[in-house]
Amino acid sequence: MAEQTAPTLVVLTTGKEAFVRANAILQMTLMIRKTADVAVELLALGPGIEVFRSNQKNSPQFGQMLRELKENGIDLAVCEMSLENLGLTRDQMFEARIVKGGVEVAHRMQQGYTVLTF
């Protein structure tokens, strides 16, 4: 019998300042979902929410990757406070749940999630 793996929360704090790294983290998140067959969530905090901006130079690449994550059952969320702190609004972002980032992390830890932070 195969061992059950805990659901995973990937916390992305890397933004457009490190495009290659942010893209690698999105790819890794997809591979976790495809190979581990567990629930996977992606939460963007701080500069990480830049990946969800729909009106920047790298938006087409990030948008395509975010769609692929969503199509593979990965829940996407961005931190409400990070949006406010960076002066961004929901209409500037790709589709994602808006959450209180710290609260979301705490809840997932209580639920036994594996939390990966990048």
C-alpha positions, -999 to 999 in steps of 0.1 A, spaced: 0 0 0 14 34 -10 21 59 18 -2 89 18 16 123 15 4 154 34 -12 181 13 13 209 4 12 247 6 38 264 -15 44 300 -3 59 322 -30 77 353 -18 99 356 -50 86 381 -75 95 396 -108 129 406 -95 139 369 -99 118 358 -130 137 326 -136 135 316 -99 98 324 -97 91 304 -129 111 275 -115 90 275 -83 58 275 -104 71 245 -124 81 227 -92 46 233 -77 30 217 -108 54 187 -106 45 182 -69 8 180 -79 14 157 -108 38 133 -91 26 132 -55 -11 132 -63 -19 153 -32 -37 186 -27 -15 215 -35 -20 252 -29 1 281 -41 0 313 -19 17 345 -31 30 368 -3 49 401 -5 68 404 -38 55 370 -48 22 386 -57 39 402 -87 37 369 -105 -1 373 -104 0 408 -120 -18 407 -154 -3 440 -166 35 436 -168 61 425 -192 62 389 -181 25 385 -177 19 363 -207 44 337 -194 31 338 -158 -5 338 -169 0 307 -190 17 289 -161 -10 300 -136 -37 286 -159 -18 253 -162 -15 252 -124 -53 258 -120 -61 233 -147 -42 207 -127 -63 214 -96 -39 237 -77 -56 263 -56 -42 298 -62 -43 325 -36 -27 359 -30 -23 378 2 -47 407 7 -22 427 28 5 423 2 -19 437 -24 -26 467 -3 10 472 6 20 472 -31 -9 494 -41 -24 467 -63 -61 459 -69 -79 427 -78 -85 439 -114 -48 441 -120 -43 404 -111 -49 370 -126 -77 351 -110 -69 338 -75 -85 337 -41 -77 368 -19 -68 357 16 -50 369 47 -17 353 41 -5 347 77 -38 333 87 -39 310 56 -4 296 65 -14 291 101 -46 273 92 -28 250 67 -2 242 93 -29 232 118 -44 210 91 -12 191 87 0 206 54 36 205 44 46 242 40 73 251 15 85 287 13 105 302 -15 
